[in-house]
Amino acid sequence: MKTIIKILGSILLIIILVFAGGIFYLTRGLNEDISLDGINISSLNDGIYRGDYKAGRWTNELIITVSGQKITEIKIEDDVTFAKPDVSDELFNKVITSQNTTVDAVSGATITSKAYLKSIENALNTN
């Protein structure tokens, strides 16, 4: 009987640790303030730029194509952990339309939106 109680106690402890670890992983970076500075597209040469942002499950890497001093395409090389193509499509269309990262985040995906926008800035502001 004592052995069964020890086994059940061990199993319960493992379940609690896995649950706590999962919660930590899912919320890590959630309160992070991602500051966006915008970009100066007129200073860019035509080409392909890579940018990334690293913060837990919001880590991503993007490929940005600039042609005629305009952002013409944004592709995902390495996506966030819980990717939603409709979010990235909507956000990338906003960036291409405005030619800047100072756009509104997609409703319900604020941190994901800011993580993508920061990757774009990191690509275009470091060259």
Secondary structure as UniProt FT lines:
FT   HELIX           2..27
FT   TURN            28..31
FT   HELIX           41..43
FT   STRAND          47..53
FT   HELIX           56..58
FT   STRAND          60..66
FT   STRAND          71..78
FT   TURN            81..82
FT   HELIX           85..98
FT   TURN            107..108
FT   HELIX           110..125
//
